[in-house]
Amino acid sequence: MGVWAGFARPNTHTFTLNCVTSKYIVIQTGGTIGTWGTAIFSDDLASDIRGRYRDLVGDGLTGPQATDILLEEYREILDDPDAASVFWLALAATQWRCGRLEPRIQAQAIEAIDSGSDLLRWQEAPQLLFKRQAVLSKLRVALLSPQPPQKKIRKRFRNTCEWEIGEIIGYRLRSGSLVMFRVIDYYVDLGGTSPIFEVLDWIGYDIPAQEVLESAGVKIDRRGETQLAVGRVSERELPRERVLRIGMKLNPAQVLKYPLPMTLWRWLDRELEENFGLH
């Protein structure tokens, strides 16, 4: 279980994971790697732009302010003919759906459609090219039609972590057994800050003495991994009744390395059982 984070795939634009998911599959279907279909948002870059725009507006910025930030953040992308069309189409589609389509973005998206620049990357897959043409035709009609009323965009939850590097965190499994994590670093992205743990090679029912944990090694999972990032996508997802701050700090046995497996708190018991043999 889990996804790999902190890497960029070859021949793609670097992207940031906005949230943690249980599965991440990339299929090369005829466009660029990082594109898994012909729909506007079946693309890593397009999805990132949609999420970033909504986050900025949700944080209280106006639509034009959010747009200005995106134009600055993605200015290198806009110099790439293949990627630029993805940017304009994704941003225009997002703004239209949110009732915030700006004329400057509308014009760029229509130009990308009418010029055929977006279709160049689909030339080697005629069947997919036809489907993409249909998608663009539908989007063009929408962008030139009255947009929906302006929608309120909620501020997105961002994870936080108050634990310190080296802090020992106890975690009570559903079985009642207690396992111990040591914080070695943090994973930070647009979704907030998540702890990165090493799992100590110890399991019991009561909090052990410090000298016991000092001598405990680090467990290696069935994939050969020794680090695990654990995130959440809502405040209530952290099972506080099963998470114990025991007031103990020990120097981490290792430093952060990428790639690393990631999971969510809601899946942690299964992750520990399947990959670490803890139950």
C-alpha positions as CSV (number, residue, x, y, z in Angstrom):
1,M,0.0,0.0,0.0
2,G,1.1,3.6,-0.4
3,V,2.5,5.7,-3.1
4,W,6.0,6.9,-3.9
5,A,6.6,10.6,-3.3
6,G,9.4,13.1,-3.8
7,F,10.4,12.2,-7.4
8,A,9.9,13.5,-10.9
9,R,9.3,11.0,-13.7
10,P,11.6,11.1,-16.8
11,N,10.5,13.4,-19.6
12,T,7.8,15.1,-17.5
13,H,7.4,18.4,-15.7
14,T,8.1,18.2,-12.0
15,F,4.9,18.2,-10.0
16,T,3.9,18.3,-6.3
17,L,1.6,15.8,-4.8
18,N,-1.3,17.8,-3.4
19,C,-2.7,14.9,-1.4
20,V,-1.9,11.3,-0.6
21,T,-3.8,8.6,-2.4
22,S,-3.9,4.8,-2.0
23,K,-2.9,4.2,-5.6
24,Y,-1.2,6.2,-8.3
25,I,-1.2,4.8,-11.8
26,V,0.3,6.5,-14.9
27,I,-0.5,5.2,-18.3
28,Q,1.1,6.5,-21.5
29,T,-1.8,6.7,-23.9
30,G,-0.4,8.8,-26.7
31,G,0.1,12.2,-25.2
32,T,3.1,12.9,-22.9
33,I,3.9,10.7,-19.9
34,G,1.8,12.0,-17.0
35,T,-1.3,12.0,-19.3
36,W,-3.7,9.1,-18.8
37,G,-6.6,10.1,-21.0
38,T,-8.0,12.7,-23.4
39,A,-10.1,14.6,-20.9
40,I,-8.9,18.1,-19.9
41,F,-8.0,17.0,-16.4
42,S,-6.6,13.5,-17.3
43,D,-3.2,15.1,-17.0
44,D,-0.9,15.7,-14.0
45,L,-0.2,19.3,-15.0
46,A,-3.8,20.1,-15.6
47,S,-4.9,18.6,-12.3
48,D,-2.2,20.5,-10.5
49,I,-3.3,23.8,-12.0
50,R,-6.9,23.1,-11.1
51,G,-6.0,22.3,-7.5
52,R,-3.7,25.2,-7.1
53,Y,-6.2,27.7,-8.5
54,R,-8.9,26.4,-6.2
55,D,-6.6,26.5,-3.2
56,L,-5.6,30.1,-3.8
57,V,-9.2,31.2,-4.2
58,G,-10.2,29.1,-1.2
59,D,-7.5,30.9,0.8
60,G,-9.2,34.2,0.1
61,L,-7.6,35.6,-3.0
62,T,-9.6,37.0,-5.8
63,G,-9.7,35.1,-9.1
64,P,-7.3,37.6,-10.8
65,Q,-4.9,37.4,-7.9
66,A,-4.9,33.6,-8.1
67,T,-4.3,33.8,-11.8
68,D,-1.4,36.2,-11.4
69,I,0.3,33.8,-9.0
70,L,-0.2,30.9,-11.3
71,L,1.2,32.8,-14.3
72,E,4.3,33.5,-12.2
73,E,4.7,30.0,-10.8
74,Y,4.3,28.4,-14.2
75,R,6.1,30.9,-16.4
76,E,8.7,28.3,-17.5
77,I,5.8,25.9,-18.5
78,L,4.4,28.7,-20.7
79,D,7.6,28.7,-22.7
80,D,7.0,25.0,-23.6
81,P,4.5,24.8,-26.6
82,D,3.2,21.4,-25.5
83,A,2.7,22.2,-21.9
84,A,1.5,25.8,-22.4
85,S,-1.7,24.6,-24.1
86,V,-2.4,22.2,-21.2
87,F,-2.0,25.2,-18.8
88,W,-4.4,27.5,-20.7
89,L,-7.0,24.9,-21.2
90,A,-6.9,23.6,-17.6
91,L,-7.0,27.1,-16.1
92,A,-9.8,28.3,-18.4
93,A,-11.9,25.1,-17.7
94,T,-11.4,25.5,-14.0
95,Q,-12.3,29.2,-14.0
96,W,-15.4,28.6,-16.1
97,R,-16.6,25.9,-13.7
98,C,-16.0,28.2,-10.8
99,G,-17.9,31.1,-12.4
100,R,-14.6,33.1,-12.6
101,L,-13.5,32.9,-16.2
102,E,-11.3,35.9,-17.1
103,P,-11.2,37.3,-20.6
104,R,-7.4,37.0,-20.8
105,I,-7.5,33.3,-19.9
106,Q,-10.5,32.7,-22.2
107,A,-8.6,34.2,-25.1
108,Q,-5.5,32.1,-24.6
109,A,-7.5,28.9,-24.3
110,I,-9.5,29.6,-27.5
111,E,-6.3,30.3,-29.3
112,A,-4.8,27.0,-28.1
113,I,-7.9,25.2,-29.5
114,D,-8.2,27.1,-32.8
115,S,-4.5,27.0,-33.6
116,G,-4.3,23.2,-33.1
117,S,-1.3,23.5,-30.8
118,D,-2.8,21.2,-28.2
119,L,-3.3,18.4,-30.8
120,L,0.4,18.2,-31.8
121,R,1.2,15.8,-29.0
122,W,-1.6,13.4,-30.1
123,Q,-0.6,13.1,-33.7
124,E,0.9,9.6,-33.3
125,A,-2.3,8.2,-31.8
126,P,-5.1,8.9,-34.4
127,Q,-7.9,7.3,-32.3
128,L,-7.0,9.4,-29.3
129,L,-6.5,12.5,-31.5
130,F,-10.1,12.2,-32.6
131,K,-11.3,11.9,-28.9
132,R,-9.1,14.9,-27.9
133,Q,-10.6,17.0,-30.8
134,A,-14.1,16.2,-29.5
135,V,-13.1,17.2,-25.9
136,L,-11.7,20.5,-27.2
137,S,-14.7,21.2,-29.3
138,K,-16.9,20.7,-26.3
139,L,-14.7,22.9,-24.1
140,R,-14.7,25.7,-26.8
141,V,-18.5,25.8,-26.8
142,A,-18.5,26.0,-23.0
143,L,-15.9,28.7,-22.8
144,L,-17.9,30.9,-25.2
145,S,-21.2,30.3,-23.4
146,P,-22.4,32.1,-20.2
147,Q,-20.6,30.7,-17.3
148,P,-22.3,29.4,-14.1
149,P,-22.8,31.7,-11.1
150,Q,-19.6,32.3,-9.1
151,K,-19.2,29.4,-6.7
152,K,-17.8,29.6,-3.2
153,I,-14.6,27.6,-2.9
154,R,-13.9,26.2,0.6
155,K,-10.5,26.5,2.1
156,R,-8.8,23.2,1.8
157,F,-7.6,21.3,4.9
158,R,-3.8,21.4,5.3
159,N,-2.1,18.9,7.5
160,T,0.0,20.0,10.4
161,C,2.5,18.2,12.6
162,E,3.6,19.5,16.0
163,W,5.9,16.5,16.7
164,E,9.6,17.2,16.9
165,I,12.4,15.4,15.1
166,G,13.5,12.5,17.3
167,E,10.2,12.4,19.2
168,I,8.9,8.9,20.0
169,I,5.2,8.5,19.1
170,G,3.3,5.5,20.4
171,Y,0.5,4.1,18.2
172,R,-2.1,1.7,19.6
173,L,-3.1,-0.9,16.9
174,R,-6.7,-1.9,16.7
175,S,-5.6,-5.3,18.2
176,G,-4.5,-3.4,21.4
177,S,-0.8,-3.8,20.8
178,L,1.4,-0.8,21.0
179,V,4.1,0.1,18.4
180,M,6.6,2.9,18.4
181,F,7.5,5.4,15.7
182,R,10.4,7.9,15.8
183,V,10.0,11.1,13.8
184,I,13.0,11.6,11.5
185,D,11.7,14.4,9.2
186,Y,8.7,16.0,7.6
187,Y,7.1,15.7,4.1
188,V,5.8,19.1,3.1
189,D,3.7,19.8,0.0
190,L,0.6,21.9,-0.9
191,G,-1.4,19.6,1.4
192,G,0.6,20.6,4.5
193,T,3.2,18.9,6.6
194,S,3.2,15.2,7.4
195,P,5.6,13.3,9.7
196,I,8.1,10.8,8.3
197,F,8.7,7.9,10.7
198,E,11.1,5.1,11.2
199,V,9.2,2.1,12.9
200,L,11.1,0.8,15.9
201,D,11.6,-2.9,16.2
202,W,9.5,-3.3,19.3
203,I,5.9,-4.2,20.1
204,G,4.1,-4.6,23.4
205,Y,1.2,-3.4,25.4
206,D,2.7,-0.9,27.9
207,I,5.1,2.0,27.3
208,P,8.6,0.6,27.7
209,A,11.5,2.2,29.5
210,Q,13.7,4.5,27.5
211,E,16.7,2.2,27.6
212,V,14.5,-0.5,25.9
213,L,13.8,1.8,23.0
214,E,17.4,3.0,22.9
215,S,18.5,-0.5,22.1
216,A,15.6,-1.3,19.6
217,G,16.6,-1.3,16.0
218,V,14.5,-0.1,13.0
219,K,12.1,-2.4,11.3
220,I,12.5,-3.1,7.6
221,D,9.3,-3.7,5.7
222,R,8.8,-6.4,3.1
223,R,9.7,-3.9,0.4
224,G,13.1,-3.3,2.0
225,E,12.0,0.2,3.2
226,T,12.7,1.7,6.6
227,Q,10.9,5.0,6.4
228,L,7.2,5.8,6.2
229,A,5.4,9.1,5.7
230,V,1.9,9.3,7.2
231,G,-0.6,12.0,6.1
232,R,-4.2,12.9,6.4
233,V,-6.8,14.8,4.4
234,S,-9.1,15.9,7.2
235,E,-8.6,17.1,10.9
236,R,-10.6,14.1,12.3
237,E,-8.6,11.5,10.4
238,L,-5.8,11.5,13.0
239,P,-6.9,8.8,15.6
240,R,-5.8,10.9,18.6
241,E,-7.2,8.3,21.1
242,R,-4.7,5.8,19.7
243,V,-1.7,8.2,19.3
244,L,0.5,8.7,22.3
245,R,3.1,11.4,22.9
246,I,5.2,9.7,25.5
247,G,7.6,12.6,26.2
248,M,10.7,10.8,24.9
249,K,13.2,11.8,22.3
250,L,15.9,9.7,20.7
251,N,18.3,10.5,17.9
252,P,17.0,9.2,14.6
253,A,18.9,6.2,13.3
254,Q,18.8,7.5,9.7
255,V,18.3,10.5,7.6
256,L,15.5,11.2,5.1
257,K,15.9,9.5,1.7
258,Y,13.7,9.5,-1.4
259,P,11.7,7.9,-2.7
260,L,9.7,6.8,0.3
261,P,6.4,5.0,0.9
262,M,3.4,7.1,2.0
263,T,0.1,6.2,3.5
264,L,-2.8,7.9,5.3
265,W,-3.7,7.5,9.0
266,R,-6.9,5.7,8.0
267,W,-4.9,3.0,6.3
268,L,-2.0,2.8,8.8
269,D,-3.1,-0.4,10.6
270,R,-3.3,-2.3,7.4
271,E,0.0,-0.8,6.2
272,L,1.7,-1.9,9.4
273,E,0.2,-5.4,9.2
274,E,0.8,-6.1,5.5
275,N,4.3,-4.6,5.2
276,F,5.8,-4.5,8.7
277,G,4.1,-7.7,10.1
278,L,2.7,-5.7,13.1
279,H,-0.8,-6.6,14.3
